[in-house]
């Protein structure tokens, strides 16, 4: 079985990650804490953000695409509503892959636990927002 994927939903979910990240890491929300704990000093040049933003868009597309495909498979297997299948799938994928890998790598990198918690919480919010977008716009 090839999962049916609504690519418009995947594109919107991809773009939503930029919105969530822009809000989450703004200095007035968690940006100052993140910069302090991660040792990031902004250069003030917008061009320095181009590479990381491009990388984020590409990786976010892959994440949204995988989420959409996995959600479709879950939905077909468990039945029920597509929205709830997508949200449940997002949380399971986040816990099993994203959060688990962040925690492991950050432990070996000796990053502050507060930074790890901040980043995995950001990823949870990002995945849930993507899930809502994909879940309310199921494939045809």
C-alpha positions as CSV (number, residue, x, y, z in Angstrom):
1,X,0.0,0.0,0.0
2,X,1.3,3.4,-0.9
3,X,0.0,6.1,1.5
4,X,-2.1,8.8,0.0
5,X,-0.7,12.2,0.8
6,X,-2.2,15.7,0.5
7,X,0.8,17.7,-0.7
8,X,-0.9,21.0,-0.2
9,X,-1.3,20.1,3.5
10,X,2.4,19.0,3.6
11,X,3.5,22.4,2.1
12,X,1.3,24.3,4.6
13,X,2.6,22.1,7.5
14,X,6.2,22.8,6.3
15,X,5.5,26.6,6.3
16,X,3.9,26.3,9.8
17,X,7.3,25.2,11.2
18,X,8.7,28.5,10.2
19,X,5.9,30.4,12.0
20,X,6.2,28.2,15.2
21,X,10.0,28.6,15.2
22,X,9.9,32.4,14.6
23,X,7.6,32.8,17.6
24,X,9.2,30.2,19.9
25,X,12.8,31.5,19.4
26,X,12.0,35.2,19.3
27,X,13.9,37.1,22.1
28,X,10.7,37.9,23.9
29,X,9.6,34.3,24.1
30,X,12.5,31.8,24.5
31,X,15.1,33.3,22.2
32,X,17.2,35.0,24.8
33,X,17.3,31.9,26.9
34,X,18.1,29.7,23.9
35,X,21.0,32.1,22.8
36,X,22.5,32.1,26.2
37,X,22.3,28.4,26.8
38,X,23.4,27.4,23.3
39,X,26.2,30.1,23.1
40,X,24.7,31.7,20.0
41,X,25.6,35.3,19.3
42,X,23.6,36.9,16.5
43,X,25.7,38.6,13.9
44,X,23.0,41.1,13.0
45,X,23.3,40.2,9.3
46,X,20.2,38.6,7.8
47,X,22.3,36.8,5.2
48,X,23.8,34.6,7.9
49,X,20.4,33.1,8.5
50,X,19.8,32.0,4.9
51,X,21.6,28.6,5.2
52,X,19.9,27.6,8.4
53,X,16.5,28.7,7.2
54,X,16.9,26.8,3.9
55,X,17.9,23.7,5.8
56,X,15.0,24.1,8.1
57,X,12.5,24.4,5.2
58,X,13.9,21.3,3.5
59,X,14.0,19.2,6.7
60,X,10.6,20.4,7.7
61,X,9.2,19.3,4.4
62,X,10.6,15.8,4.9
63,X,9.2,15.7,8.4
64,X,5.7,16.8,7.2
65,X,5.8,14.4,4.3
66,X,6.8,11.5,6.6
67,X,4.1,12.5,9.1
68,X,1.5,12.6,6.4
69,X,2.4,9.2,5.1
70,X,2.7,7.6,8.6
71,X,-0.6,9.2,9.6
72,X,-2.4,7.7,6.6
73,X,-1.0,4.3,7.4
74,X,-2.1,4.6,11.0
75,X,-5.5,5.9,10.0
76,X,-6.1,2.9,7.7
77,X,-4.8,0.5,10.3
78,X,-6.7,1.8,13.3
79,X,-9.6,3.5,11.5
80,X,-11.4,6.3,13.3
81,X,-10.9,10.0,12.5
82,X,-8.0,11.2,10.4
83,X,-7.3,14.2,12.6
84,X,-6.9,12.2,15.7
85,X,-4.8,9.5,13.9
86,X,-2.5,12.2,12.7
87,X,-2.1,13.9,16.1
88,X,-1.5,10.5,17.8
89,X,1.0,9.6,15.1
90,X,2.8,12.9,15.4
91,X,3.2,12.5,19.2
92,X,4.4,9.0,18.9
93,X,6.9,9.9,16.2
94,X,8.1,12.9,18.2
95,X,8.6,10.9,21.4
96,X,10.2,7.9,19.7
97,X,12.5,9.7,17.3
98,X,12.8,13.4,17.9
99,X,12.7,13.7,21.7
100,X,14.6,10.5,22.3
101,X,17.4,11.5,19.9
102,X,17.7,15.0,21.2
103,X,18.0,13.7,24.8
104,X,20.6,11.2,23.8
105,X,22.7,13.6,21.8
106,X,22.4,16.4,24.3
107,X,23.5,14.1,27.1
108,X,26.7,13.2,25.2
109,X,27.2,16.8,24.2
110,X,26.7,17.9,27.8
111,X,24.2,20.5,26.9
112,X,22.1,22.0,29.7
113,X,19.0,20.0,30.4
114,X,17.0,23.2,30.2
115,X,18.1,23.7,26.6
116,X,17.2,20.1,25.8
117,X,13.8,20.6,27.3
118,X,13.3,23.8,25.4
119,X,14.2,22.3,22.1
120,X,12.2,19.1,22.5
121,X,9.1,21.1,23.6
122,X,9.5,23.3,20.5
123,X,9.6,20.1,18.4
124,X,6.5,18.8,20.1
125,X,4.6,22.0,19.4
126,X,5.9,22.0,15.8
127,X,4.7,18.4,15.3
128,X,1.3,19.0,16.8
129,X,0.7,22.1,14.6
130,X,1.8,20.1,11.5
131,X,-0.5,17.3,12.6
132,X,-3.5,19.6,12.9
133,X,-2.9,21.0,9.5
134,X,-2.4,17.6,7.9
135,X,-5.2,16.1,9.9
136,X,-7.9,18.6,9.0
137,X,-6.9,18.3,5.3
138,X,-6.9,14.6,4.6
139,X,-5.9,13.1,1.3
140,X,-8.6,12.9,-1.3
